[in-house]
Amino acid sequence: MGATKKLFEEIRQIQIDAEEGIMDSLHAYIELDKLEKTVKDSKDKLKELAFKKAEQYGEKSFEDFGAKVELSGKTTWDFKHIPAWNDKKKELSDIEESAKMAAINATKNIESANNSTGEVIVPATSKYSQFLKITPKN
């Protein structure tokens, strides 16, 4: 696994070079983003093969190649075909939209209330996050 260790070191060097101003930080971020996408794509393509190989160990948990491996699965449930569930989702969505509008109004010192009941609508809280979307040109 010497090649893997060398790759890890090269990746870390990109970070260090950017932090020290040797490499442009945006360029470093874009290069790491490309690497991340390549790794994810490769993992996705190997997932089924790796799972089959792991099953051959005959245990749900084992260690090999310097890592602990655990086999597990999950059941995903779908409720979209249930009318009552859809009604409640719509109700929740309406509450969320009202609370967002109340929060926007609160920034203008305007209190929001339900037109039918007169009940004050509690404003939603929010947090702001920033993202860099990187799209390869090739």
LONUKOL-479080 format. One line per 3 residues: their letters; for each residue y, z, x of C-alpha. Coordinates in nm, 2 decimals. Layout:
! LONUKOL-479080
a> Y/Z/X  ...
! end
This chain:
! LONUKOL-479080
mga> 0.00/0.00/0.00  0.23/-0.06/0.30  0.41/-0.34/0.11
tkk> 0.48/-0.11/-0.18  0.64/0.16/0.05  0.85/-0.11/0.21
lfe> 0.97/-0.24/-0.13  1.06/0.12/-0.23  1.26/0.16/0.09
eir> 1.44/-0.17/0.04  1.53/-0.07/-0.31  1.67/0.26/-0.19
qiq> 1.86/0.08/0.08  2.04/-0.13/-0.18  2.16/0.19/-0.35
ida> 2.26/0.35/-0.01  2.45/0.03/0.09  2.64/0.03/-0.24
eeg> 2.72/0.40/-0.22  2.85/0.36/0.14  3.06/0.05/0.05
imd> 2.84/-0.18/0.27  2.74/-0.38/-0.04  2.94/-0.44/-0.35
slh> 2.83/-0.19/-0.62  2.83/-0.44/-0.90  2.62/-0.68/-0.69
ayi> 2.38/-0.40/-0.61  2.35/-0.31/-0.98  2.28/-0.67/-1.07
eld> 2.01/-0.70/-0.80  1.85/-0.38/-0.91  1.86/-0.50/-1.28
kle> 1.68/-0.82/-1.17  1.42/-0.61/-0.99  1.38/-0.39/-1.30
ktv> 1.32/-0.68/-1.53  1.07/-0.84/-1.29  0.88/-0.51/-1.27
kds> 0.88/-0.46/-1.64  0.76/-0.82/-1.70  0.48/-0.78/-1.45
kdk> 0.37/-0.44/-1.60  0.37/-0.59/-1.94  0.14/-0.87/-1.82
lke> -0.10/-0.63/-1.65  -0.10/-0.36/-1.91  -0.42/-0.48/-2.10
laf> -0.61/-0.54/-1.77  -0.50/-0.20/-1.64  -0.61/-0.02/-1.96
kka> -0.95/-0.19/-1.95  -0.99/-0.08/-1.59  -0.88/0.28/-1.67
eqy> -1.14/0.29/-1.95  -1.41/0.22/-1.70  -1.35/0.57/-1.55
gek> -1.50/0.71/-1.87  -1.25/1.00/-1.88  -0.92/1.05/-2.07
sfe> -0.76/1.19/-1.76  -0.83/1.12/-1.39  -0.66/1.07/-1.06
dfg> -0.66/0.75/-0.85  -0.43/0.56/-0.62  -0.22/0.87/-0.57
akv> -0.14/0.91/-0.94  -0.26/1.10/-1.24  -0.37/0.86/-1.52
els> -0.40/0.96/-1.88  -0.54/0.74/-2.16  -0.39/0.80/-2.50
gkt> -0.30/0.61/-2.81  -0.10/0.66/-3.12  -0.09/0.55/-3.48
twd> 0.23/0.39/-3.61  0.29/0.43/-3.98  0.49/0.18/-4.20
fkh> 0.66/0.29/-4.52  0.87/-0.01/-4.60  0.64/-0.12/-4.88
ipa> 0.70/0.21/-5.07  0.99/0.18/-5.32  1.07/0.55/-5.32
wnd> 1.10/0.55/-4.94  1.33/0.25/-4.95  1.55/0.43/-5.21
kkk> 1.58/0.73/-4.99  1.66/0.52/-4.68  1.93/0.35/-4.88
els> 2.07/0.69/-4.99  2.07/0.81/-4.63  2.24/0.49/-4.52
die> 2.51/0.54/-4.78  2.56/0.90/-4.66  2.59/0.79/-4.30
esa> 2.84/0.52/-4.39  3.06/0.76/-4.59  3.05/1.01/-4.30
kma> 3.15/0.74/-4.05  3.44/0.64/-4.27  3.54/1.01/-4.31
ain> 3.54/1.04/-3.93  3.76/0.73/-3.89  3.99/0.87/-4.16
atk> 4.00/1.21/-3.99  4.15/1.04/-3.68  4.44/0.94/-3.90
nie> 4.46/1.29/-4.05  4.32/1.17/-4.38  4.06/1.38/-4.56
san> 3.78/1.18/-4.74  3.63/1.28/-5.07  3.36/1.15/-5.30
nst> 3.53/0.95/-5.58  3.29/1.07/-5.84  3.26/1.44/-5.76
gev> 3.57/1.51/-5.56  3.35/1.68/-5.29  3.50/1.66/-4.94
ivp> 3.29/1.43/-4.72  3.20/1.59/-4.39  3.29/1.35/-4.11
ats> 3.02/1.23/-3.87  3.05/1.31/-3.50  3.02/1.05/-3.24
kys> 2.98/1.00/-2.87  3.08/0.69/-2.66  2.84/0.53/-2.42
qfl> 2.91/0.24/-2.18  2.66/-0.03/-2.09  2.65/-0.32/-1.85
kit> 2.46/-0.61/-2.00  2.32/-0.83/-1.72  2.20/-1.18/-1.81
pkn> 2.06/-1.38/-1.52  2.20/-1.73/-1.49  1.87/-1.89/-1.39
! end
